[in-house]
Each structure stands twice: as C-alpha cells, then as structure tokens.
Amino acid sequence: MNADPAVMEHFLRPLSREESDRMAERVEASIESRGFGLWAVEVKGSAPFIGFVGLSVPNFEAHFTPAVEVGWRLAAEHWGLGYATEAARAALAFGFGTLGLPRVVSFTNVANARSRRVMERLGMRREAADDFDHPSIPEGHHLRRMVLYRLDAP
Ligand SMILES: CC(C)(COP(=O)(O)OP(=O)(O)OC[C@H]1O[C@@H](n2cnc3c(N)ncnc32)[C@H](O)[C@@H]1OP(=O)(O)O)[C@@H](O)C(=O)NCCC(=O)NCCS
C-alpha cells in the first residue's frame, strides 16, 4: 500500500519497505503509549488488512495544534466501497466517546478530492480561513497548501 504511487499521490513520495516498516512501528508505539492511533482495518471474512484509519496527533505546530486528527489510507483495490468513512465514524465515536475529545480535525492537500469527500461525508466543516501551509513540505511544492476540516463533539 505505502509503495503504490496511486495511494501515495498526495504525499511527497511512495515509501520504501524500510520506511513503511518504521511507520508501522511508530503507529504501534503510539497505540501503546496513548491508547489510540491509526488502527489496522480488516474486512471481516475476506481481507485481513486493507489499510489504516484512526486518530493521530500531528507532530508539527500550526494554528490549530495541539489537536487530534482523524486520518485514513487504504489500498487502492478497496476504494469506492465506503470502508474509509465507516471506519472513520468508528474512530470519531471512540474519540468523542471513550476519549472525551471536544474536537477532532482532519487535513489534506487542497487537491485530494477523495479524502475531502470522506471529511465531508463525516459532517466535518472547512473554513477557508483555516487553510495552512504544511511545515514539512518545501515552499513552492504543489502539495504544501492544506485544507483543514473540524468536527466538534456532538
Ligand atoms: C482517501 C481514501 C481513504 C478514500 O477512500 P474511498 O474508498 O473513496 O472512501 P470511502 O471509503 O468513504 O468510500 C466512499 C465511496 O464509496 C462509494 N460506495 C460504494 N458502496 C458504498 C457503501 N456501501 N457505503 C458507502 N459508500 C459506498 C461511495 O459512493 C463513495 O464513492 P465517491 O466518493 O466516488 O462518491 C482513499 O482514496 C485513499 O486511501 N487514498 C490514498 C491515501 C490518502 O490520500 N489519504 C488521505 C491523506 S489526508
């Protein structure tokens, strides 16, 4: 999944096996230390791993941090079936219910229409004034401009 250029279109580059394994280790460590993270997504009875969906804490400073983010990445053959939205709803229920968070955010680059549609299906709201430049993406890069969506606890 992390090596697929289609999946990684909105990131700086696809990941090598080593980078992907390091990411999985960071995800596991986050779940262990915080009690939440980017959970593995399984399609019961057919696919033991189709990607990850869950809650994470952005590791950079911006006008909306500190914050908890809901995010997703699925292998391309599992797109278009509603799995990201279904899993994200479960992640939000955990965030608002079990963790008692007052608000959850999500962000992506302006052109990532599929991801933005997930945010909109979840009822998240974007204000243009909240758009920001991602500090880890070089100045002038087409992926740098991000849209921010927010959802307050029900
Ligand atoms: C972003 C991403 C997770 C979205 O996946 P997705 O499958 O399009 O999103 P969903 O799971 O919400 O599926 C919704 C789609 O399934 C369709 N669908 C089909 N059957 C469905 C069902 N039973 N229930 C709900 N939706 C269904 C919907 O119509 C919708 O299609 P549309 O957006 O073309 O109208 C996926 O494209 C991805 O992993 N991208 C690469 C990684 C990435 O960019 N991550 C975000 C970084 S911020």
The ligand as an SDF file (V2000), in Angstrom:
LIG
                    3D

 48 50  0  0  0  0  0  0  0  0999 V2000
   -8.9160    8.8200    0.8710 C   0  0  0  0  0  0  0  0  0  0  0  0
   -9.4150    7.3900    0.7410 C   0  0  0  0  0  0  0  0  0  0  0  0
   -9.2780    6.6380    2.0560 C   0  0  0  0  0  0  0  0  0  0  0  0
  -10.8780    7.4390    0.3140 C   0  0  0  0  0  0  0  0  0  0  0  0
  -11.3420    6.1380    0.0440 O   0  0  0  0  0  0  0  0  0  0  0  0
  -12.7960    5.9240   -0.5620 P   0  0  0  0  0  0  0  0  0  0  0  0
  -12.9850    4.4840   -0.7550 O   0  0  0  0  0  0  0  0  0  0  0  0
  -13.0070    6.8440   -1.7270 O   0  0  0  0  0  0  0  0  0  0  0  0
  -13.7290    6.4830    0.6040 O   0  0  0  0  0  0  0  0  0  0  0  0
  -14.9420    5.7700    1.3190 P   0  0  0  0  0  0  0  0  0  0  0  0
  -14.4950    4.5280    1.9950 O   0  0  0  0  0  0  0  0  0  0  0  0
  -15.5910    6.8000    2.1470 O   0  0  0  0  0  0  0  0  0  0  0  0
  -15.8550    5.3120    0.1440 O   0  0  0  0  0  0  0  0  0  0  0  0
  -16.7860    6.2210   -0.4160 C   0  0  0  0  0  0  0  0  0  0  0  0
  -17.0250    5.8780   -1.8520 C   0  0  0  0  0  0  0  0  0  0  0  0
  -17.5330    4.5460   -1.9320 O   0  0  0  0  0  0  0  0  0  0  0  0
  -18.8150    4.5650   -2.5900 C   0  0  0  0  0  0  0  0  0  0  0  0
  -19.5830    3.4460   -2.0290 N   0  0  0  0  0  0  0  0  0  0  0  0
  -19.8330    2.2880   -2.6910 C   0  0  0  0  0  0  0  0  0  0  0  0
  -20.5140    1.4490   -1.9010 N   0  0  0  0  0  0  0  0  0  0  0  0
  -20.7060    2.0740   -0.7130 C   0  0  0  0  0  0  0  0  0  0  0  0
  -21.3630    1.7070    0.5070 C   0  0  0  0  0  0  0  0  0  0  0  0
  -21.9440    0.5130    0.6430 N   0  0  0  0  0  0  0  0  0  0  0  0
  -21.3530    2.5810    1.5220 N   0  0  0  0  0  0  0  0  0  0  0  0
  -20.7750    3.7870    1.4000 C   0  0  0  0  0  0  0  0  0  0  0  0
  -20.1340    4.2000    0.2510 N   0  0  0  0  0  0  0  0  0  0  0  0
  -20.1120    3.3350   -0.7940 C   0  0  0  0  0  0  0  0  0  0  0  0
  -19.3300    5.9450   -2.3550 C   0  0  0  0  0  0  0  0  0  0  0  0
  -20.2690    6.3140   -3.3430 O   0  0  0  0  0  0  0  0  0  0  0  0
  -18.0680    6.7870   -2.4560 C   0  0  0  0  0  0  0  0  0  0  0  0
  -17.6740    7.0000   -3.7840 O   0  0  0  0  0  0  0  0  0  0  0  0
  -17.4380    8.5060   -4.3330 P   0  0  0  0  0  0  0  0  0  0  0  0
  -16.5730    9.2390   -3.3540 O   0  0  0  0  0  0  0  0  0  0  0  0
  -16.7880    8.2650   -5.6530 O   0  0  0  0  0  0  0  0  0  0  0  0
  -18.8010    9.0780   -4.3920 O   0  0  0  0  0  0  0  0  0  0  0  0
   -8.5770    6.6310   -0.3460 C   0  0  0  0  0  0  0  0  0  0  0  0
   -8.7650    7.2600   -1.5740 O   0  0  0  0  0  0  0  0  0  0  0  0
   -7.0930    6.5630   -0.0150 C   0  0  0  0  0  0  0  0  0  0  0  0
   -6.6350    5.7130    0.7540 O   0  0  0  0  0  0  0  0  0  0  0  0
   -6.3020    7.4810   -0.6410 N   0  0  0  0  0  0  0  0  0  0  0  0
   -4.8590    7.4780   -0.5010 C   0  0  0  0  0  0  0  0  0  0  0  0
   -4.3840    7.9140    0.8530 C   0  0  0  0  0  0  0  0  0  0  0  0
   -4.7810    9.3340    1.1810 C   0  0  0  0  0  0  0  0  0  0  0  0
   -4.6990   10.2400    0.3440 O   0  0  0  0  0  0  0  0  0  0  0  0
   -5.1820    9.5050    2.4420 N   0  0  0  0  0  0  0  0  0  0  0  0
   -5.6090   10.7730    2.9430 C   0  0  0  0  0  0  0  0  0  0  0  0
   -4.4670   11.6280    3.2770 C   0  0  0  0  0  0  0  0  0  0  0  0
   -5.0100   13.0780    4.1470 S   0  0  0  0  0  0  0  0  0  0  0  0
  1  2  1  0
  2  3  1  0
  2  4  1  0
  2 36  1  0
  4  5  1  0
  5  6  1  0
  6  7  2  0
  6  8  1  0
  6  9  1  0
  9 10  1  0
 10 11  2  0
 10 12  1  0
 10 13  1  0
 13 14  1  0
 14 15  1  0
 15 16  1  0
 15 30  1  0
 16 17  1  0
 17 18  1  0
 17 28  1  0
 18 19  1  0
 18 27  1  0
 19 20  2  0
 20 21  1  0
 21 22  1  0
 21 27  2  0
 22 23  1  0
 22 24  2  0
 24 25  1  0
 25 26  2  0
 26 27  1  0
 28 29  1  0
 28 30  1  0
 30 31  1  0
 31 32  1  0
 32 33  2  0
 32 34  1  0
 32 35  1  0
 36 37  1  0
 36 38  1  0
 38 39  2  0
 38 40  1  0
 40 41  1  0
 41 42  1  0
 42 43  1  0
 43 44  2  0
 43 45  1  0
 45 46  1  0
 46 47  1  0
 47 48  1  0
M  END
$$$$
